[in-house]
Amino acid sequence: MCRNIHTLHNFEPAATDDEVHAAALQYVRKISGATRPSKANAEAFDRAVAEIAHISRHLLEDLVSAAPPKNRDIEAEKAKARSAKRFAAA
């Protein structure tokens, strides 16, 4: 999966519409192979992003979890620590 698409489920506060849209945009870019669509494909590209964002929002609203919500700041620090360990000079 694209590394720029982050998990959006079970966070407090919930994912924003901008985060959902960004994930949908990355998904469409990945499967279309285009960062920017041609003028001929722009309408289909934009429509796909909007539809995927819409259904993704519904999915996030419908998912349930028994785990407590994650804290964004704590998860970001964990990711930084993993990255530092992974890319540390030997």
C-alpha positions in Angstrom: 0.0 0.0 0.0 1.1 3.6 -0.6 3.2 4.8 2.3 1.5 8.2 2.3 -1.8 6.8 3.2 -2.1 6.6 6.9 -4.5 4.7 9.1 -7.4 6.9 10.0 -9.5 4.6 12.1 -9.8 4.6 15.9 -8.1 8.0 16.6 -9.2 10.7 19.0 -10.1 13.1 17.6 -11.6 11.4 14.5 -10.1 11.8 11.1 -10.9 15.1 9.5 -12.4 15.5 6.0 -9.1 16.9 4.8 -7.3 13.7 6.0 -9.9 11.5 4.3 -9.6 13.5 1.1 -5.8 13.3 1.2 -5.9 9.5 1.6 -8.4 9.3 -1.3 -6.2 11.5 -3.5 -3.1 9.3 -2.8 -5.1 6.2 -3.6 -6.3 7.5 -6.9 -2.8 8.8 -7.8 -1.4 5.4 -7.0 -3.8 3.3 -9.0 -4.0 5.7 -11.9 -0.2 6.2 -12.1 -0.7 9.9 -12.4 0.2 12.6 -10.0 -1.7 15.1 -12.1 -4.2 13.9 -14.6 -4.3 15.2 -18.2 -7.1 17.6 -19.0 -8.9 14.7 -20.7 -8.9 12.7 -17.5 -9.2 15.5 -14.9 -13.0 15.1 -14.5 -12.8 11.3 -14.0 -9.8 11.7 -11.6 -11.6 14.3 -9.5 -14.8 12.3 -9.4 -12.9 9.2 -8.3 -11.2 11.2 -5.5 -14.6 12.5 -4.3 -16.3 9.2 -4.4 -13.5 7.3 -2.6 -13.4 10.1 0.0 -17.1 9.8 0.5 -17.2 6.0 0.9 -14.1 6.1 3.1 -15.9 8.6 5.4 -18.8 6.1 5.6 -16.4 3.2 6.3 -14.7 5.1 9.1 -18.1 6.0 10.7 -19.3 2.4 10.6 -16.2 0.7 11.9 -16.2 -0.3 15.6 -13.3 -1.2 17.8 -13.0 -2.6 21.3 -9.6 -1.0 21.7 -9.4 2.5 23.2 -8.8 5.3 20.7 -5.2 6.1 19.8 -3.7 9.5 20.5 -2.3 11.1 17.3 0.7 12.8 19.1 1.8 9.5 20.8 1.4 7.6 17.5 3.5 10.2 15.7 6.2 10.0 18.3 6.3 6.2 17.9 6.5 6.5 14.1 9.4 9.0 14.5 11.2 6.6 16.8 10.7 3.6 14.4 12.0 5.8 11.5 15.0 6.9 13.5 15.9 3.3 14.4 15.3 2.1 10.9 17.5 4.8 9.2 20.1 5.2 11.9 23.7 5.2 10.7 25.4 1.9 11.6 
